[in-house]
Amino acid sequence: MSTMNAQEKSDISSIKAKLEKSNDPLEKSHLYEAITKKYKVTNLDSALIMCDQAIAYFFEIQDTAKMLVHQYEKSKCYLLKGEFKSAIAILKANEPLLENHNPKTTGYYYSVMASAYGNLAKSDSALHYHYKSLEACKKYGNGKCAYRYSSLAEYFNHTKQYDKAFAYAQQADKDGRFLQRAQKYINLLHMLDATTGMKDELKWIETFKKLDIVKHELGMDSLAVYHYGDIAVQNLEDNERIRFYESALFTSIDKKHSEGAGRIVMLLAEDYLKSGQHEKIRSLYKRFKYSGILYANANPNLTRIYATSLKSQGQFKEALKLTELYKTESDSLATIQDKKTVFELQEKYESEKKEKEIAKQNVLLVKGKNQRNLILGLLLLSILTLFGFAYRSRYLRKLNLARIKNLESEQKIMALDYIVQGQEAERKRIARDLHDGLGGLLATAKIQLKNIQSEIDKLQNLSLMTNAESLIDNAYKEVRRISHDMMPATLVELGFVDAIKDLANQINLSNQIWVDCEFFSDGQQLNENQSILLYRIIQELINNTLKHANAKHIKIQFSENDNRSLLSYEDDGKGFDMNGIDKDSSLGLKSIESRVNYLGGDLVYETKVGEGVFVEIDLQMDRI
């Protein structure tokens, strides 16, 4: 990452100022992208922060299309950081949202996904997303998929499927007007790779010429494609071939590729000799003769070529010296080769002799081994048979134990279901009796007392009547409260969401604490039993907060997505140490945990001293 200069800092501050003033989502999206783009060059962590801010903003205003754009930018930041798994995690999380959105964004998503999997060496996954990216690209504009074709060419070159690589690179070249020049150059390199792998001489030459033209347009040095095959180069015109070799030699030395440079020196020397460029031969000889980059056969051959050059110029004395040097070097090389050949023959002879001796011994051993192998085979078969019986017996025993455990577990769940259903049914009955029976009687008694009051206005001790009426009022209110706690009418009549809102309103009227509710769905996925149990859990959490937390604020959030319901609860109270709590003795926590387990959900309970309480309940409907 480069350091940000004063001008860049000023630019970013200016864009941020515009961002704060803007209320137009489209403009804000472009401004977020502009800041992220600048940070990508200097500070990827700052770029990630800007992406998160953009994602939060567009999530809040429920603009999924723009949120996806900034999720994509975030994944690119992780890709640049080399955190490929993080990039994939973001893209996979948002993949379900792509189906009904802009195919251009979808194509970008899949392209980054392919790149990330490629960097993790997961070829099959990389190819899968390369194809998906191309498919999405074709939906938003024919002829604009050159980058996707070029990426596929690079993939197939890497996997040595050269025919496919060439086909995709050729398709990218046809759509080359949509490629930047640098990318066009890279795509031609992919095509050159493919023609080399295919060993197609004519296509190689045609591609190389295109590459050379683009190189000049870009003002770049040739990339010294010395390893792409000398046979193809031989078909170029003499001057063109020499120019290519000179460029390739320069780049080979610059890239410290001594093997390629050594080969090109010899090819150049031969071409210089044919074209009579004797001064260049002398330059090659002086520069590379003792440089150490020439391979063994090339060293004496360069001497021979230089001697021939001198001879053609009439410098016979120098030519004679070099010819003698060439013979000495050749003889030395031949001697080394002869010694190597003799050594190899001796090794082969000794090896053959040993093999014959071993073969004789093997003949003698075969009969004994066959008998011994037969006995061992029978013994092994017996052992395997016994082992098989034992293993099958053990497997059947484990299988039966597993079936018993499953039956026991199912029986426990059924028993718990009956208990919960019985409890709720009993609660409903008691609530109904309190409301309809005792509540009705108390209401009638109050009416009668009022009638008595009107008839005996002259009764002196009126306070007794007033006290009696007050007591009945209090009893009636208590009966309504108990009835509501046991089975809220809103829960039965209006459903889970309105019942929680009603509960929050009642608590807010007390002015002791404020309950804030956020509902992102109407709770229609929940059946009656699930609604009741979730309501009981929230009641228990609120009671715990009121009794122990000394909190000022409670926040409840509820959302549903596909087959999933998510409930979160948090307060700003004093919290407590989870490690210091005995869950078995804490009836409230145990009650919450047992209800969540009954619903087949996952419970997260986080708290620290002084940091309040956070509870999250995740219900997978297909597990209930």
FENJOKA-V504057 format. One record per helix or strand. SS is the DSSP state (H for helix, E for strand). FROM is the first residue (numbers start at 1). TO is the last residue. Records with the same first field share a line. If there is no record, write none. Layout:
SS = FROM-TO ; FROM-TO
This chain:
H = 6-21 ; 25-42 ; 44-60 ; 64-81 ; 84-98 ; 103-119 ; 123-140 ; 146-158 ; 162-174 ; 176-178 ; 181-198 ; 201-218 ; 226-228 ; 230-233 ; 238-254 ; 258-274 ; 278-288 ; 296-312 ; 316-455 ; 462-486 ; 489-493 ; 496-509 ; 528-549 ; 578-580 ; 587-598 ; 621-623
E = 514-519 ; 553-561 ; 564-571 ; 602-607 ; 613-620
